[in-house]
Amino acid sequence: MQLFLMRHGEAGYNAHSDRERTLTDMGRHHTGLMSNWLGLTIKEFDLVLVSPYLRAQQSWQEVRKHFPEPHKWITLDELVPSGDPEQVAHLVLAYAEQYAANNVLVVAHMPLLGYLVSELVPGVEPPLFATSGVTLIDRQNGTNHLVWQHAPHSIS
């Protein structure tokens, strides 16, 4: 299984709450750049798991313009900045197994994503994710390996 972890695009701060922050024009642009670049690596996602926060939902809307409709996509309440990385790791793997997904995209937030990488790949320090940044974790025979991490500035 290939697990693509993506941080939402750049968001503004003019909102009533953190949940309601929206993508900036630059956030949409960078998410589109990363989506185009991802399209060179993968042609479709079997499963997409997205944070309920508006900026993550908007990021997913940008990504989905570049890919066929996934077999299944779910908004997961646990994919919030303060989410429990151990619980989220178990949920992501359980959903991937349930839907027999080979290519999974998770759209979420920092610091959760950094801690999730450490949870899934023991011995790896929590990496920072740039906005719209993506990390690939390859899972084979129950063992996870960090393959790469890219941000919009590293692909252009």
TAQUITA-V296140 format. One record per run of one state. SS is the DSSP state (helix for helix, strand for strand, loop for the rest). FROM is the first residue (numbers start at 0). TO is the last residue. If there is no record, write none. Layout:
BEGIN
SS	FROM	TO
SS	FROM	TO
END
This chain:
BEGIN
loop	0	0
strand	1	6
loop	7	9
strand	10	10
loop	11	16
helix	17	19
loop	20	21
strand	22	22
loop	23	23
helix	24	37
loop	38	45
strand	46	49
loop	50	52
helix	53	63
loop	64	70
strand	71	74
loop	75	83
helix	84	97
loop	98	101
strand	102	107
loop	108	110
helix	111	119
loop	120	132
strand	133	139
loop	140	141
strand	142	149
loop	150	150
helix	151	154
loop	155	155
END
